[in-house]
Amino acid sequence: MPIWTPDASFYPSPRMAMKAPAETLAYVASFDPKRRVPDAITIVDVDPGSSTYSQIVGNVPMPNVGDELHHFGWNACSSCLCPNAPHPHSERRYLVVPGLRSSRIHILDIKADPRSPKIVRVLEPEEVAEKSGYTRPHTVHCGPEGIYVAALGNAQGDAPGGVFLMDHENFDIRGRWEIDRGPQQLAYDAWWHLGHDTMVTSEWGLPATFENGLVPEILLGGNYGHKLHFWDLHRRKHQQEVDFGAENQLVFELRPAHDPTKAYGFVNSVISLKDLSSSIWVWFKEGKNWAVRKIIEIQAEPAEPDQLPPMLKGFKAVPPLVTDIALSMDDRFLYVACWGTGDLRQYDVSDPFAPKLTGKVRIGGIVAQATHPDAANGKLTGGPQMVEVSRDGRRVYFTNSLYGVIDEQFYPDGIDGWMVKLDAAGDGGIGFDSKFFVQWPKTHRPHQVRLEGGDCSSDSYCYP
């Protein structure tokens, strides 16, 4: 009689996940901003003992052009060990890779050869729209019941955006997740507090407001997303809306505490209409309701108009543009990517209401164009964007591209893609790994990073 055993990369708790073996490969969404050749999942060697360390060692082209691969995830993760999960025998075997522009979803099997995954299924946009009621799939998270996909538009590409579920083994679309969405219309990220039966979703905008670039009139009018939504996770019903105020535009990345006993998390607002600053907020349980509080504000930096892209010349400042954040597995360090100024910041958030800046590096940036010890040229374009942290918290990886047409608005001379790695000290402090600088092929730009075996934004846990 066969015995079902959990995947060795699944861990009941974040404490145990921190003791996992170090990753040796990174999977990176790689897209062609001109939509002339297929996007790809690019595989990078991140094993310091390897002869191909910090090199691209694999590449899996998609079967079509114009997908704009964005945020992707695993079919299954440590949440399969939750008490309410009916499938602890599942494997972290497949990458679920959506195209944000095409609404196509690709399933890649890494098991036979992790350096050369195979595309085993493609869900075409017509099937996605018909079965889920949504288009523009943006974020993929594996949960106890299946694969959750946050999408930015309905079947017609209009409001409301929302969440749909996929089967974690055969990848059939089960359907729309929401039973009662209440006032929610805009969508972006989705994550949860499994220990508190709560889903959290954030907001960007409808496809028409970003697929050709950010629309200045919509931005300055305060009409991009600026709210969080809290849901009953298992009843699938909207419970509460929290408005950050229209001044705080683009409420993006959700990073709940990994410890399931902690009812708080962090989210970034990309830009303030008051002064171009970016901010980090904490959401937390206050009695029976949820509340938010601004805990970090990062100011814009003065700049001469001739240093700035047309979109910013009138402001005479470069905004930080915090477009991604990442939280270490022990809930101690929050990493903040300032895509505009070029800073990657590390904050000690042991007390989530009193963060302390403990480290900072600068690379790229609209004005700074700061270099890297291993870069071939003296000026780098783009800036810290998608950030991923190893399970033990000692390595931080990031890439420099946001979204094809938006890249051009803030970096009009174009972006040459790169990926770098930081080493993080146990008690705080970060510095570049001088031997890790991956220059991307000119035809593509890198976006989200996923680490072999899991990372700090891939899994959720039911045990502290």
N, C-alpha and C positions, 0 to 999 in steps of 0.2 A: 504494500500500500504506500503510495507516495505521500511525503510529508510536505505540506506547504510551509515555506519559511519566508519571512519578510525580506525585501531587498536590503542588501547590506548597507546601502546609502541612506536608508530610513532610520531615523532616531526618534525615540519617544519624546525627548526633551531638548531644548536648545543647549543645555549644559552638556549633554552627551554629544550633540552635533559638533560642538567646539573641539572635541577630541578626534574628529574624523581624520582620515588620511588627507594630506595636502593634495589639491588638484594638480593634474599634469597637463590638462588641455582646457582651452577656453573656446567656446562657440560664439561667433560674432555675427550679427545681422549686418550684411554688406549690400548696399543698394547703389544702383546707377542713377544719379540725379537727373541725367538727361533721358532716361528711360529708352535707351537704345539697345542695350544688351541685358541679359537676365540678371536679376539680383542673385545673391548667393548666401549660404551659410559658410563662413570662413572659419577654419580651425587653426588656432594658434598654440604652439608648444609653450607651456608655462612651467615646465620642469627644469629647475636650475641645473640639474645634473645631466641634462640631455645635450647632445651635440647640436641640436636644432633649436635650442632655447631662444625664445623671443622671435621665432620665425613662423611664417605661415606654412603649415604642413598639410593642409587639405582645403578643398573648396568644392562646395556642392551647388552648382547653378540650378536655379529654378527653371521650370519648363516654359515659362512665358516671360515677357518683358513688362516693365511698368508696375510691378507689385508694390514697391516701396516697403520692403521688409522693415518692421519696426520693433515692437515688443513681442517676445515669444517666450515660451515656457515649456515645462515638462508635462508629460501626461499624468504622472503620479509622483507623490512626494511623501514626506513624513506624516502628513495628515492622514494617510492611510492607516496609521496605527492608533487613531482616535477610537474611543469606545463605540462611537456610532458609525464607524466605517465598516462596511461589509466586505472589504477586499484587501486585507493585510498582505495577501500573496502577490499583489500587483508589483510590476517592475518599473523603475525609472529607466525606461528604454527608449521612449519616443520624444522627439522635440515637436511641439505644435507651433507652427510658424505662419502667422497671418500676414497678408499684404494689406497695409492700411489703405492704400489707394485703390487696389484692385478688388478688395473684399474676398480674395482667394485664400484658402487655408491649406498649408502643406504639412504633411506628416512625415517626419524623417526618423528612420530606425538606426540607432547608433550601436546596437548590440554586437553585431558581427565584427565590425571594425570601427571603433570610435573616431578614427582619423578620416574615415571615408563613409559617412552615413549614407543611407539609401532612401530615396523618396519612395514611400510605399502607398501613399494615397494623396490625392489632391481634391479638395472640395471646391467646386467652381462657385463663382459668386451667385449664380442663379439658385443653386442648391442652398447656399447659406441664407439668402434672403427669404426663400420660400419656407424653409424649415424653422428658422429662428425668428423671422420678422425683423432682422437687423442687417445692416451693412457697415463697412469700415471697421472691422474688428481691430481693436487696439491693444488690449492687455490680456494675457493668458495667465491664469493661476490654477494650479491643481488643488482640489479640495477633497474633503472626505467623500462627497457624493459623486464626484466627476470633475470635469474640466470646466472652469468658469471663464467665459470670454466677455470682456467689456467692449461694447461697440458704440461708435459715435453717432450713428444715424439709424433710422428705421429702414424698412425695406426700400423706401423711396429716397433714402438719403436725407431725410428731414427729421424733425423732432417727433417723438422722443428717441434719444439713444438709450441704451440700457445694457442688460446682461443676458447671455444665453448659456445653456449648459450643453456639453458634449460628453458622450460616453468615453471613459478613460481607456478602454481596450479596443473597441471597434471604430471609435471616432465618429459614430453617427451623431447628428445633432438632435438633442432631445426636445429643445424648444426654448421659448422665452422663460427667463427665471422669475420675473416679477408677477405676483398675483395682484397686488395693489400698489401702484407706483406713487400714489398721492400727487404732490406738486412737481415731482422730479421730471425734468425735460432734457437737460444737458448731461453728458456723460464724459468720463475720461478713465480714471483708475477705479479699481474695486478691490477691496481686501476686507479682512474680518478680524474679529476677536472671538475665536472658537469657544473660549472659556466663558464668554458673556453673551453667546448666541446673537452676535451683532455683526451685520455687514455694514461697511462704510464705502460710499462712492463719492467721487469728486467730479469736477466739471472743466471742460475746455470749450468747445463750441461745435456747431454743425459743420459738416464737410464743406459747404459752400463758403464758410468763413475762414478756412485755412488751406484748402487744396490748391489755391492759387497764391498763397501767402497770407500773412496776417493782414487784415483790412484796417488801416489806420482809423477810419471813422467808427468802426465797431469797437476798436480798442479804446479810443479816447472817449467814446460814449459810454464806456463801462458795461458793454454788452457781451463780453466773453464771460466764462464761468467764474463765479465767486462764492460758491456755496459748497458745503458738505451735506451729505444725506446719510442718515442712519436708519437701518432696516432691521426688522426681526429676521434673522438669518434662516430659520427653519420654517417659519410661517410665510416668509417671502413677501413681507408687507412693509411699506414705508412707515416709519415711526416719527422721524424728526428731521427738520431742515434747519441748518445753521448758516446764516449769511455773514460773510466776512466784510460786506460792504462793497459796493461797485467800484470803489477806489482800488481795491485789491484784486487785480485781474489775473486770471489763469491759475486757479487752484488745482494743483497737479498731483504730485506723487505721494501716495499714502504709505507710511511706514509704521505700522502698529508695533508695539512692544512684542518681542518674541515670547517672553514669559506669559503664558496664558492666564496667570492670576492678575496681571497688570492691565487695567482698563484705561490705557492711554496710547497715543501715537503721535506721529509728526507728519506735517504736510507743508509744502512750500507754496507761496504765492509769487509768481514770476516777476510781476512788476506793479509798482504803485503809481497811480495817476497823479499823486500829489508831488512826488519828487524823484521818480524813476527808481526808487529803492526796491529791493527784494526782501521778503520776510519769511520766517519759519514760525509756524504755529503748532501748539500742542492741543490735541483734543483730549478730553478726559471726562470721566463720569462725575457728575455733580448731583448727588441725590439720585433720583430716578431718571434724570435727563443727562444729555451730553452738552458740554460747553467747550469753547475754544478760547485760547489766549495766545497773543503774540509774544514770542520769547526771544526772537532774534530779528534784528533789522540791519541790513547791509546796504550802505549808502552808495549812490552813484558817484563816479569820480569825474572831476572836471576835465574837459578835453577841448581842444581847438576844433572848430568846425571842419577844417580841412583834414582832420584825422578821422572823421566820422562818416559813416554811410549816409546817403541822402535822408533816410528815415529818422536819423538822430541829429542832423546838423543844427536844427533850430533849438535843440535843447542844450547844446554846448556841454554835454556830459555823456559818459559811457555808463549805461546801467549794468549792474552785476548780472542780471538775467539768470537767476537761480532756476535752472530747468530740471535738476534731478537732485535727490538726496538718497542716502543709504544709511542704514542703522546696523551696527555690529551685533553679532549674535548674543552678546551678553547685555545688550541694551545700554551700553556705556558710551559709545562714541557714535556721533552723527556726522556723516560726511556730506558736505554741501558743495555742489558744483556751480560755479559762477561762470557761465558760458560767455558772458559779455566781457568781463574784466580779465578772465583767465585764471582766477583763483580756484583752488580746491582747498576747502577749509575743513578742519576737524574740530568738533566741539565735544567736550565731556558733558554728557546729558544724564549723568548718574542721578542728579536731581533734575527732572525734565522741566521744571519751572525756573531753573537757574543755570543755564548753560554757560560753559567756560571755554573760550577759544584756546585750544591746546596745540594746534599745528596749522601750517598754511604753506602751500607751494603755488607758484604761478607759472603757467605755460600757455602759449597762445594768447588770445585776447584781441578784441577789436583794435585797441590802440597799442597795447604792450607788445604783442607778437613775440612773447618770451620764448626762448629756445629750451632745448633739453640737452643734457650732456652727451647723448649719443646721436643727436640729430645731425644730418649731413649739412643742413643750411642754418643760417643764423636767425631766421624769423619763421615762426610757425603760425598758421592760420587756424581758425576755429578755437575752441577752448574746452575745458572740462565739461563734459555733457553726461553721457550715460555712465553711471558709477556702479561697480559691483565689488563686494567685500568677501574675502574668503571666510569659510566657516570658523576658522580659529581667530579671525580678526587681524591677522598679521600682514595681509597683502590686500592692496586696493588697486583695482584696475579701472581705467576709464578711457573713453573714446571722445571724439571731438565734433561729431556732426549731429544736428538736431532733426531736421526734416528738409528735404531737397530745396523746395522753393523758399523756405524761411531762411535757410543758410544764406541764400543770395541776398536777402534783404539786409542782413546784418554784416555779411562778409561779401560785398559785391564783387570783389576780385576773385572770388572762388575759395574753396577750402580743399587743401590737400589732406587726405585722411591720415590719421595716426592713432595708435593705441599705446598707452604707457602703464607702468606699474609703480606704485609706491610701497615702501616698506613702512609698517606701522609699529611703533614701540608699544610694549605692553601697558605702560602707564601714560601714554599720550606722546604725540610727536610723530611726524611723518617726513619722509624724504624720498626722492626719486631713486629707483633702482637704475643706476647709470648704465647698466647693460641691457635694459629692456626698453627699446623704442621700436615699434613696428610701423614702418612706413607703408601705407596702404597703396594698392595699385591705383593708378590715376583714373581708371574707369569707374571706380567705386568709392563709397564713403562708408565708414563703420558706424554702427549705432549700438544697439544693446549687446551686452556681454552676458553669457551664461557660463558658469563654471562646472566642469565635470563633477558629477556626484552631488551637486547642489551648492548653494551659496546663501548669502544673507537675505536675499529677496525672493528665493524660490520656494521655501518650505514654510509651513505653519505647524504648530505643535499643540498637543492637548495636555501635556504634563510639564510641570515647572522644572 
